[in-house]
Amino acid sequence: MNDNTTRRSVLAALASLPLASLAQQETKILVEVWKAPECGCCEDWAKHLQANGFAVKIHNGGNDAMRAKMGLPDRLASCHTGLVGGYAIEGHVPAREIRRLLKEKPQAVGLTVPGMPVGSPGMDDPAYKGRKDPYDVLLVSRGGATRVYASYNKA
């Protein structure tokens, strides 16, 4: 290999670096979140998603309206409502289950963790002193029926 060929190879490799970085950024899946402006645990849940490779766009307010629009019954409500890949994500659903949902693509409205269980993502602040309450992630079907999709912190 001559010097010109080597130089061109090195330049081509260097030129591709920013594009590789940009391509990685573009592959992040967007989760839109509607929440009350003052809710700190919602912000913590968004940070959990970001730490697990999701992009997050937050809308302050409107979560009740979005929950209704997506067809999630009020009995399954939490403090924030998300939308990803056409699915509703209600409450403190772990990123792992969102990835599973997007991979499996079931016929469903989405996932919910009703209420605000301590120890779930976003409800795991040091103020809770490591407490982890048991909770279920529920898959919500189009009629509002649910089934357990995953269980956490069970004995």
Backbone as a chain_set.jsonl record, in Angstrom:
{"seq": "MNDNTTRRSVLAALASLPLASLAQQETKILVEVWKAPECGCCEDWAKHLQANGFAVKIHNGGNDAMRAKMGLPDRLASCHTGLVGGYAIEGHVPAREIRRLLKEKPQAVGLTVPGMPVGSPGMDDPAYKGRKDPYDVLLVSRGGATRVYASYNKA", "coords": {"N": [[0.854, -1.18, 0.0], [0.568, 2.22, -0.837], [1.647, 5.563, 0.242], [-0.36, 7.47, -0.395], [-2.69, 5.921, -0.612], [-2.898, 4.906, 1.984], [-3.199, 7.321, 3.395], [-5.663, 8.21, 2.342], [-7.343, 6.19, 3.29], [-7.166, 6.556, 6.062], [-8.201, 9.175, 6.279], [-10.804, 8.723, 5.306], [-11.778, 7.027, 7.292], [-11.692, 8.737, 9.53], [-13.477, 10.711, 8.685], [-15.855, 9.354, 8.79], [-16.457, 9.088, 11.471], [-18.007, 11.209, 12.9], [-20.467, 10.781, 11.625], [-21.098, 8.179, 12.379], [-21.509, 8.572, 15.093], [-23.743, 10.276, 14.953], [-25.575, 8.556, 13.75], [-25.95, 6.702, 15.814], [-27.259, 8.315, 17.672], [-29.637, 8.795, 16.305], [-30.885, 6.339, 16.392], [-32.12, 6.065, 18.805], [-35.088, 5.405, 20.518], [-38.001, 7.291, 20.656], [-39.793, 8.398, 23.462], [-42.66, 9.95, 24.307], [-43.809, 11.983, 26.927], [-46.386, 12.875, 29.122], [-47.038, 14.903, 31.844], [-47.566, 16.182, 35.197], [-46.458, 19.491, 35.804], [-44.987, 19.927, 38.206], [-44.094, 17.463, 39.089], [-41.693, 15.473, 40.426], [-40.985, 12.736, 40.488], [-41.762, 11.853, 38.016], [-39.941, 13.117, 36.366], [-37.678, 11.754, 37.246], [-38.289, 9.175, 36.332], [-38.188, 9.652, 33.589], [-35.445, 10.161, 33.358], [-34.511, 7.602, 33.969], [-35.403, 6.24, 31.688], [-33.865, 7.558, 29.729], [-31.284, 6.853, 30.582], [-31.374, 4.262, 29.849], [-31.233, 4.228, 27.127], [-33.327, 5.429, 25.676], [-34.862, 8.194, 23.959], [-36.369, 11.108, 25.275], [-39.221, 13.114, 25.328], [-40.731, 15.632, 27.018], [-43.927, 16.73, 28.014], [-45.432, 19.196, 29.782], [-48.165, 18.796, 31.659], [-51.496, 17.644, 30.714], [-51.696, 14.856, 30.968], [-53.961, 13.385, 31.849], [-55.796, 13.779, 29.759], [-54.38, 12.615, 27.621], [-54.194, 9.972, 28.501], [-56.9, 9.216, 28.425], [-57.377, 9.578, 25.676], [-55.772, 7.586, 24.601], [-57.061, 5.365, 25.451], [-56.802, 4.191, 27.967], [-58.107, 2.968, 30.952], [-59.244, 4.884, 33.806], [-58.855, 3.563, 36.243], [-56.42, 2.383, 36.016], [-54.54, 4.299, 36.268], [-51.676, 6.471, 36.757], [-49.117, 8.813, 37.634], [-48.066, 9.899, 35.308], [-48.204, 9.804, 31.714], [-47.206, 8.024, 28.903], [-46.151, 7.732, 25.445], [-45.134, 5.49, 23.044], [-44.008, 4.068, 20.11], [-46.654, 3.737, 19.251], [-47.915, 2.683, 21.444], [-49.431, 3.04, 24.676], [-47.918, 4.081, 27.681], [-48.183, 3.871, 30.963], [-47.427, 5.318, 33.972], [-44.818, 4.119, 36.203], [-43.234, 2.305, 34.511], [-40.747, -0.089, 33.932], [-37.872, 0.379, 31.808], [-36.945, -1.927, 30.586], [-39.254, -3.496, 30.2], [-40.634, -1.932, 28.398], [-38.99, -2.093, 26.161], [-39.269, -4.834, 25.667], [-42.021, -4.931, 25.032], [-42.036, -3.418, 22.643], [-40.553, -5.108, 21.053], [-42.029, -7.527, 21.019], [-44.545, -6.695, 20.135], [-47.443, -6.893, 20.823], [-51.057, -7.15, 20.342], [-52.407, -4.593, 21.772], [-53.279, -1.943, 24.088], [-51.284, -0.907, 25.682], [-48.831, -0.635, 28.316], [-49.001, -0.59, 31.918], [-48.19, 0.593, 35.181], [-50.004, 0.789, 37.712], [-50.768, 3.393, 40.085], [-48.152, 4.425, 42.315], [-45.736, 2.717, 42.948], [-43.278, 2.263, 45.429], [-39.875, 1.869, 44.777], [-40.065, 1.258, 42.141], [-38.94, 2.317, 38.83], [-38.031, 5.681, 39.005], [-39.366, 6.005, 41.325], [-37.521, 5.451, 43.195], [-35.872, 6.946, 44.754], [-33.224, 8.041, 46.977], [-34.433, 8.903, 49.33], [-36.315, 7.015, 49.978], [-34.945, 5.063, 51.21], [-33.983, 2.609, 50.169], [-36.199, 0.975, 50.066], [-38.354, -1.381, 48.522], [-41.23, -1.975, 47.15], [-43.476, -4.631, 46.208], [-44.653, -4.974, 42.849], [-46.696, -5.08, 39.861], [-46.29, -5.053, 36.332], [-48.647, -4.304, 34.015], [-50.211, -5.564, 31.097], [-52.319, -3.97, 28.921], [-55.303, -4.607, 27.341], [-57.368, -3.927, 24.419], [-60.035, -3.639, 25.343], [-59.751, -2.848, 27.907], [-59.16, -4.813, 29.672], [-56.743, -6.551, 31.668], [-53.551, -8.179, 31.996], [-50.93, -9.752, 33.847], [-47.798, -8.71, 32.938], [-45.193, -8.529, 33.751], [-43.54, -9.073, 36.875], [-42.285, -7.456, 39.774], [-39.989, -7.245, 42.504], [-41.099, -9.251, 44.073], [-41.51, -11.683, 46.616]], "CA": [[0.0, 0.0, 0.0], [1.406, 3.42, -0.88], [1.292, 6.612, 1.208], [-1.632, 8.093, -0.77], [-3.762, 4.987, -0.272], [-2.986, 4.909, 3.443], [-3.741, 8.622, 3.788], [-7.091, 8.212, 1.987], [-8.023, 5.272, 4.208], [-7.241, 7.221, 7.37], [-9.153, 10.287, 6.146], [-12.154, 8.157, 5.184], [-12.166, 6.543, 8.618], [-11.941, 9.904, 10.377], [-14.685, 11.396, 8.202], [-17.042, 8.585, 9.145], [-16.7, 9.111, 12.922], [-19.18, 11.99, 13.296], [-21.674, 10.156, 11.091], [-21.4, 7.033, 13.232], [-22.089, 9.125, 16.319], [-25.069, 10.774, 14.606], [-26.427, 7.385, 13.511], [-26.296, 6.153, 17.116], [-28.252, 9.193, 18.275], [-30.887, 8.649, 15.581], [-31.505, 5.055, 16.672], [-32.838, 6.104, 20.071], [-36.54, 5.388, 20.38], [-38.605, 8.419, 21.366], [-40.94, 8.24, 24.353], [-43.257, 11.234, 24.694], [-44.355, 11.865, 28.276], [-47.249, 13.951, 29.615], [-46.948, 14.848, 33.302], [-47.783, 17.433, 35.917], [-45.197, 20.257, 35.788], [-44.257, 19.882, 39.472], [-43.848, 16.079, 39.503], [-40.283, 15.075, 40.396], [-40.796, 11.317, 40.186], [-41.904, 11.723, 36.556], [-38.624, 13.504, 35.835], [-36.761, 10.656, 37.557], [-38.618, 8.085, 35.41], [-37.64, 10.061, 32.289], [-33.993, 9.936, 33.449], [-34.351, 6.14, 33.88], [-35.535, 5.888, 30.273], [-32.693, 8.077, 29.02], [-30.139, 6.031, 30.971], [-31.547, 2.973, 29.194], [-31.138, 4.372, 25.688], [-34.474, 6.07, 25.035], [-34.963, 9.648, 23.899], [-37.588, 11.477, 25.983], [-39.765, 14.456, 25.13], [-41.691, 15.852, 28.104], [-44.982, 17.739, 27.896], [-45.945, 19.503, 31.114], [-49.623, 18.82, 31.666], [-52.21, 16.886, 29.695], [-51.628, 13.399, 31.045], [-55.311, 12.805, 31.933], [-56.358, 13.802, 28.413], [-53.679, 11.62, 26.795], [-54.599, 8.65, 28.995], [-58.235, 8.971, 27.872], [-57.241, 9.482, 24.221], [-55.149, 6.305, 24.274], [-57.946, 4.27, 25.841], [-56.443, 3.582, 29.252], [-59.098, 3.269, 31.989], [-58.755, 5.644, 34.967], [-58.464, 2.653, 37.333], [-55.035, 1.974, 35.766], [-53.783, 5.55, 36.19], [-50.532, 6.844, 37.578], [-48.866, 10.254, 37.601], [-47.655, 10.346, 33.981], [-48.629, 8.972, 30.595], [-46.253, 8.064, 27.801], [-46.494, 7.162, 24.15], [-43.957, 4.996, 22.327], [-44.319, 3.05, 19.113], [-48.101, 3.541, 19.175], [-48.401, 2.108, 22.698], [-49.505, 3.858, 25.882], [-47.103, 3.641, 28.811], [-48.75, 4.596, 32.098], [-46.744, 5.149, 35.25], [-43.395, 3.83, 36.381], [-42.905, 1.068, 33.8], [-39.308, -0.205, 33.664], [-37.429, 0.437, 30.416], [-36.823, -3.308, 30.096], [-40.557, -3.973, 29.737], [-40.975, -1.161, 27.197], [-38.235, -2.721, 25.064], [-39.924, -6.122, 25.402], [-43.282, -4.608, 24.356], [-41.73, -3.0, 21.276], [-40.047, -6.28, 20.337], [-43.096, -8.521, 20.864], [-45.644, -6.046, 19.407], [-48.761, -7.522, 21.026], [-52.251, -6.35, 20.093], [-52.702, -4.05, 23.097], [-53.215, -0.492, 24.267], [-49.952, -0.624, 26.199], [-48.434, -1.123, 29.638], [-49.219, 0.301, 33.05], [-47.902, 0.293, 36.579], [-50.942, 1.691, 38.399], [-50.281, 3.98, 41.329], [-46.759, 4.867, 42.328], [-45.061, 1.82, 43.89], [-41.91, 2.581, 45.846], [-38.901, 0.922, 44.257], [-40.166, 1.226, 40.677], [-38.117, 3.39, 38.264], [-38.555, 7.016, 39.293], [-39.819, 5.976, 42.726], [-36.411, 4.78, 43.868], [-35.038, 8.008, 45.315], [-32.603, 7.689, 48.254], [-35.333, 9.213, 50.446], [-37.076, 5.8, 50.305], [-34.012, 4.231, 51.976], [-33.842, 1.277, 49.589], [-37.459, 0.223, 50.113], [-38.82, -1.849, 47.217], [-42.526, -2.637, 47.258], [-43.795, -5.472, 45.055], [-45.621, -4.413, 41.899], [-46.826, -5.734, 38.57], [-46.466, -4.31, 35.091], [-49.811, -4.906, 33.39], [-50.488, -5.358, 29.682], [-53.707, -3.535, 28.813], [-55.884, -4.926, 26.03], [-58.237, -2.89, 23.866], [-61.265, -3.467, 26.118], [-59.396, -2.424, 29.257], [-58.748, -5.973, 30.465], [-55.295, -6.577, 31.911], [-52.88, -9.4, 32.469], [-49.591, -9.446, 34.356], [-46.756, -8.771, 31.924], [-43.969, -8.772, 34.517], [-43.655, -8.788, 38.305], [-41.049, -6.975, 40.366], [-39.821, -7.185, 43.956], [-41.935, -10.262, 44.722], [-40.716, -12.594, 47.448]], "C": [[0.895, 1.236, 0.0], [0.87, 4.47, 0.102], [-0.049, 7.261, 0.89], [-2.82, 7.21, -0.393], [-3.98, 4.959, 1.239], [-3.637, 6.193, 3.939], [-5.244, 8.681, 3.516], [-7.886, 7.318, 2.927], [-8.211, 5.91, 5.583], [-8.25, 8.36, 7.323], [-10.588, 9.789, 6.048], [-12.652, 7.666, 6.54], [-12.502, 7.696, 9.549], [-13.232, 10.619, 9.978], [-15.946, 10.659, 8.618], [-17.376, 8.656, 10.638], [-17.899, 9.964, 13.324], [-20.483, 11.379, 12.807], [-22.062, 8.943, 11.923], [-22.046, 7.503, 14.526], [-23.505, 9.613, 16.071], [-26.031, 9.609, 14.395], [-26.845, 6.757, 14.83], [-27.363, 6.998, 17.787], [-29.611, 9.001, 17.625], [-31.591, 7.34, 15.896], [-32.235, 5.025, 18.01], [-34.334, 6.195, 19.807], [-37.12, 6.498, 21.244], [-39.788, 7.975, 22.208], [-41.417, 9.643, 24.678], [-43.964, 11.027, 26.021], [-45.173, 13.103, 28.612], [-47.322, 13.795, 31.121], [-47.321, 16.192, 33.911], [-46.449, 18.172, 36.0], [-44.36, 20.105, 37.064], [-43.827, 18.48, 39.896], [-42.384, 15.681, 39.318], [-40.079, 13.614, 40.05], [-40.95, 11.05, 38.696], [-40.584, 12.076, 35.868], [-37.615, 12.38, 36.07], [-37.016, 9.452, 36.647], [-38.063, 8.397, 34.021], [-36.121, 9.855, 32.268], [-33.671, 8.447, 33.359], [-34.426, 5.701, 32.421], [-34.313, 6.337, 29.484], [-31.45, 7.251, 29.331], [-30.187, 4.654, 30.313], [-31.722, 3.109, 27.681], [-32.328, 4.966, 24.964], [-34.259, 7.576, 24.954], [-36.309, 10.0, 24.54], [-37.959, 12.92, 25.654], [-40.88, 14.635, 26.151], [-42.645, 16.986, 27.761], [-45.514, 17.977, 29.307], [-47.449, 19.708, 31.043], [-50.193, 17.908, 30.597], [-52.212, 15.389, 29.844], [-53.011, 12.747, 31.164], [-55.946, 12.729, 30.55], [-55.697, 12.755, 27.515], [-54.057, 10.206, 27.218], [-55.956, 8.282, 28.39], [-58.161, 8.758, 26.354], [-56.68, 8.121, 23.802], [-55.987, 5.109, 24.707], [-57.559, 3.537, 27.101], [-57.495, 3.951, 30.301], [-58.466, 4.004, 33.176], [-58.28, 4.745, 36.102], [-57.014, 2.181, 37.186], [-54.07, 3.155, 35.775], [-52.594, 5.608, 37.138], [-50.328, 8.336, 37.379], [-48.388, 10.775, 36.251], [-48.069, 9.316, 32.938], [-47.624, 9.14, 29.47], [-46.813, 7.446, 26.541], [-45.196, 6.761, 23.462], [-44.403, 3.912, 21.354], [-45.802, 2.76, 18.971], [-48.715, 2.945, 20.424], [-48.434, 3.158, 23.807], [-48.618, 3.227, 26.945], [-47.543, 4.489, 29.996], [-47.965, 4.284, 33.363], [-45.306, 4.691, 35.13], [-42.996, 2.47, 35.795], [-41.398, 1.021, 33.556], [-39.001, -0.209, 32.163], [-37.343, -0.955, 29.807], [-38.148, -3.816, 29.532], [-41.028, -3.209, 28.511], [-40.25, -1.756, 25.994], [-38.873, -4.054, 24.67], [-41.221, -5.907, 24.619], [-43.029, -4.265, 22.889], [-41.195, -4.149, 20.428], [-41.174, -7.265, 20.035], [-44.285, -8.001, 20.065], [-47.0, -6.731, 19.598], [-49.891, -6.581, 20.604], [-52.704, -5.844, 21.453], [-52.693, -2.535, 23.056], [-51.82, -0.117, 24.749], [-49.716, -1.252, 27.555], [-48.761, -0.097, 30.703], [-48.647, -0.288, 34.329], [-48.807, 1.257, 37.348], [-50.371, 2.194, 39.728], [-48.83, 4.398, 41.195], [-45.967, 3.988, 43.303], [-43.613, 2.218, 44.168], [-40.981, 1.464, 45.369], [-38.979, 0.758, 42.752], [-39.313, 2.37, 40.115], [-38.781, 4.76, 38.429], [-39.078, 7.14, 40.711], [-38.77, 5.277, 43.577], [-35.392, 5.775, 44.414], [-34.409, 7.548, 46.634], [-33.498, 7.986, 49.472], [-36.151, 7.989, 50.874], [-36.218, 4.761, 51.009], [-33.958, 2.783, 51.484], [-35.1, 0.43, 49.6], [-37.896, -0.149, 48.687], [-40.114, -2.63, 47.427], [-42.754, -3.525, 46.04], [-44.808, -4.766, 44.146], [-45.616, -5.229, 40.621], [-46.874, -4.697, 37.459], [-47.595, -5.039, 34.365], [-49.874, -4.574, 31.906], [-51.979, -5.067, 29.573], [-54.212, -3.844, 27.408], [-56.882, -3.848, 25.635], [-59.546, -2.73, 24.625], [-61.015, -2.997, 27.538], [-59.035, -3.581, 30.17], [-57.223, -5.951, 30.598], [-54.828, -7.989, 32.213], [-51.476, -8.985, 32.922], [-48.582, -9.719, 33.245], [-45.409, -9.067, 32.561], [-44.244, -8.408, 35.976], [-42.288, -8.401, 38.837], [-41.142, -7.0, 41.888], [-40.738, -8.143, 44.694], [-41.013, -11.205, 45.502], [-40.617, -13.977, 46.803]], "O": [[1.87, 1.297, 0.749], [-0.19, 4.304, 0.704], [-0.808, 7.576, 1.807], [-3.837, 7.705, 0.092], [-5.117, 4.987, 1.71], [-4.518, 6.16, 4.798], [-6.012, 9.145, 4.359], [-8.999, 7.67, 3.318], [-9.28, 5.813, 6.185], [-9.069, 8.498, 8.232], [-11.49, 10.374, 6.647], [-13.815, 7.869, 6.89], [-13.492, 7.638, 10.279], [-13.987, 11.077, 10.837], [-16.998, 11.277, 8.782], [-18.492, 8.309, 11.025], [-18.758, 9.464, 14.051], [-21.498, 11.451, 13.499], [-23.25, 8.708, 12.147], [-23.012, 6.905, 15.0], [-24.386, 9.385, 16.9], [-27.184, 9.675, 14.821], [-27.988, 6.318, 14.961], [-28.28, 6.458, 18.406], [-30.634, 9.037, 18.31], [-32.799, 7.238, 15.684], [-32.909, 4.041, 18.315], [-34.78, 6.976, 18.967], [-36.774, 6.631, 22.418], [-40.675, 7.267, 21.731], [-40.676, 10.438, 25.254], [-44.639, 10.017, 26.221], [-44.723, 14.232, 28.417], [-47.622, 12.715, 31.631], [-47.381, 17.208, 33.218], [-45.415, 17.548, 36.241], [-43.132, 20.153, 36.994], [-43.246, 18.323, 40.97], [-41.9, 15.568, 38.192], [-39.101, 13.273, 39.385], [-40.337, 10.123, 38.165], [-40.169, 11.417, 34.914], [-36.795, 12.087, 35.201], [-36.072, 8.779, 36.234], [-37.529, 7.513, 33.351], [-35.574, 9.418, 31.255], [-32.675, 8.064, 32.746], [-33.617, 4.892, 31.967], [-33.786, 5.584, 28.664], [-30.649, 6.979, 28.438], [-29.172, 3.962, 30.227], [-32.284, 2.228, 27.031], [-32.334, 5.001, 23.734], [-33.558, 8.159, 25.782], [-37.285, 9.27, 24.367], [-37.12, 13.821, 25.696], [-41.856, 13.885, 26.152], [-42.239, 18.046, 27.286], [-45.995, 17.046, 29.952], [-47.936, 20.667, 30.444], [-49.485, 17.456, 29.697], [-52.681, 14.689, 28.946], [-53.215, 11.657, 30.629], [-56.567, 11.723, 30.208], [-56.377, 12.085, 26.738], [-54.222, 9.332, 26.366], [-56.139, 7.167, 27.901], [-58.809, 7.859, 25.818], [-57.069, 7.574, 22.77], [-55.665, 3.969, 24.372], [-57.943, 2.384, 27.292], [-57.748, 5.136, 30.517], [-57.303, 3.776, 33.509], [-57.385, 5.132, 36.853], [-56.444, 1.637, 38.132], [-52.924, 3.031, 35.343], [-52.521, 4.911, 38.151], [-51.258, 9.048, 37.0], [-48.311, 11.989, 36.063], [-48.256, 8.136, 33.233], [-47.239, 10.257, 29.126], [-47.815, 6.731, 26.566], [-44.28, 7.57, 23.312], [-45.088, 2.962, 21.733], [-46.176, 1.646, 18.605], [-49.924, 2.721, 20.463], [-47.582, 4.044, 23.87], [-48.572, 2.006, 27.093], [-47.3, 5.695, 30.023], [-47.854, 3.127, 33.769], [-44.664, 4.856, 34.092], [-42.485, 1.602, 36.503], [-40.827, 1.977, 33.032], [-39.772, -0.733, 31.359], [-37.641, -1.134, 28.626], [-38.166, -4.49, 28.502], [-41.74, -3.761, 27.672], [-40.841, -1.903, 24.924], [-39.001, -4.363, 23.486], [-41.488, -6.62, 23.652], [-43.724, -4.759, 22.001], [-41.37, -4.153, 19.209], [-41.266, -7.78, 18.921], [-44.963, -8.775, 19.389], [-47.637, -7.11, 18.615], [-49.702, -5.367, 20.521], [-53.323, -6.59, 22.213], [-52.173, -1.922, 22.123], [-51.239, 0.866, 24.288], [-50.319, -2.268, 27.901], [-48.795, 1.105, 30.44], [-48.626, -1.503, 34.524], [-48.429, 2.4, 37.606], [-49.597, 1.506, 40.393], [-48.346, 4.686, 40.1], [-45.568, 4.457, 44.368], [-42.835, 2.473, 43.249], [-41.267, 0.279, 45.538], [-38.075, 0.189, 42.141], [-38.993, 3.305, 40.848], [-39.933, 4.962, 38.044], [-39.218, 8.244, 41.237], [-39.091, 4.599, 44.553], [-34.203, 5.474, 44.518], [-35.009, 6.739, 47.342], [-33.326, 7.376, 50.527], [-36.627, 7.932, 52.008], [-36.711, 3.691, 51.368], [-33.895, 1.849, 52.284], [-35.066, -0.727, 49.181], [-37.816, 0.668, 47.77], [-40.094, -3.793, 47.829], [-42.276, -3.209, 44.95], [-45.698, -4.058, 44.617], [-44.672, -5.966, 40.333], [-47.426, -3.609, 37.625], [-47.512, -6.244, 34.128], [-49.621, -3.438, 31.506], [-52.804, -5.83, 30.075], [-53.632, -3.405, 26.415], [-57.199, -2.962, 26.43], [-60.133, -1.654, 24.514], [-61.96, -2.771, 28.294], [-58.644, -3.366, 31.318], [-56.516, -5.406, 29.75], [-55.597, -8.857, 32.624], [-50.918, -7.999, 32.441], [-48.527, -10.816, 32.689], [-44.582, -9.771, 31.983], [-45.073, -7.546, 36.269], [-41.265, -8.94, 38.414], [-42.208, -6.808, 42.474], [-41.118, -7.874, 45.834], [-39.887, -11.48, 45.088], [-39.987, -14.875, 47.361]]}, "num_chains": 1, "name": "protein.A"}
